[in-house]
């Protein structure tokens, strides 16, 4: 009897079961899912399976189940519609949208007026018009944020934090894109810089560099700090706040929603508290938070201004006879060079607070350093209310203060370069360069690259208004 050989049917995509294929497709990114639509009819049908798009809607657009129900659309349609609107920002949208959502959720019960001051998102054509107005492209993450909220109304308190001392107040609003465009800088020292915030009390702004110029990196966020010793308005040092708009905005939001920045009287105060900066003596706990004030600081001359907020609290479980009054303070202040200053005086900020069980006393003061960092520590002297002749000390924990990373202006670096060069060296450099220029004139093989370099050096000379020589000084940039 002849053996009957049965040939198995060829394995094709159409013959594969659906569930394993859907499982494989669930690991693909949205780009790959779209590409699958063009491979075959079967893959086109499978890649349109709606649950596959649920993950992408949540990952890229943060669309919730409730939003899907309200819009009465399938997941794939939601993804496509959202992509059609803000698809160019797909690499930034989720991080920035989450930051905005977290911030509004946190502030609504605490600072409702601040949330009400936010403006609706700008349109694409509005942002395109601003780019045409300033002659520069806006960073995509900046545009993405302004599609969600176009800044806020110029009100107090500002969204970007406040600071208050006895004779100084700051509150920064997030500027809308049209107001920001009006403050776009073309002058030397701040060329191609767009203001992000504005304080109506101090005139302080944080800027974003929309182009790399004058020693700044593109998209860097900073506070300007005029060089008071350079006698040159183009000499502007910078305290760097963020490497990009996303870095700057999300880090600020994280500090707010984590409780790192306290909310006091409906305002966000930008004090930073180190959880380890706490000291307990008996029933009294002292904790400290600090903040750097760029508007009162300078790099040249070195003057770094800090404010600190101290909280003194007596445990609610303390006995009533533990009630006491603060008599005096002692401070030991040390800068980065190790120089020590000791300060003693009555009370704190002109007051002699009484501390009783469960009571909290807070006050704000300030200090300055000639170095970029330093620290303070000390103690308070109290006496018991019921035993006035009995005094004791309460430790103040050591707390450190450091200014943000700063960058010295290019204008100052150029001046320093020529100051350090002796007259003989300068004359020798001129002779060498004159000889090089003569050689270049005799060289028939000079090409356009040399010409472009010369043009670039000439442009720098005009921008910085200093006698930058060719080639030899180009290494400064």
Beta strands, then each sheet from edge to edge (+ up, - down):
strand 1: 118-120
strand 2: 149-152
strand 3: 162-165
strand 4: 168-174
strand 5: 193-195
strand 6: 197-199
strand 7: 206-209
strand 8: 221-226
strand 9: 236-242
strand 10: 263-264
strand 11: 267-268
strand 12: 272-281
strand 13: 284-292
strand 14: 304-314
strand 15: 324-335
strand 16: 340-346
strand 17: 354-355
strand 18: 360-369
strand 19: 373-384
strand 20: 391-402
strand 21: 406-407
sheet 1: 1+ 2-
sheet 2: 3+ 4- 6+
sheet 3: 5+ 7- 8+ 9- 21+
sheet 4: 10+ 11-
sheet 5: 12+ 13- 14+ 18-
sheet 6: 16+ 15- 17+
sheet 7: 16+ 15- 19+ 20-
end
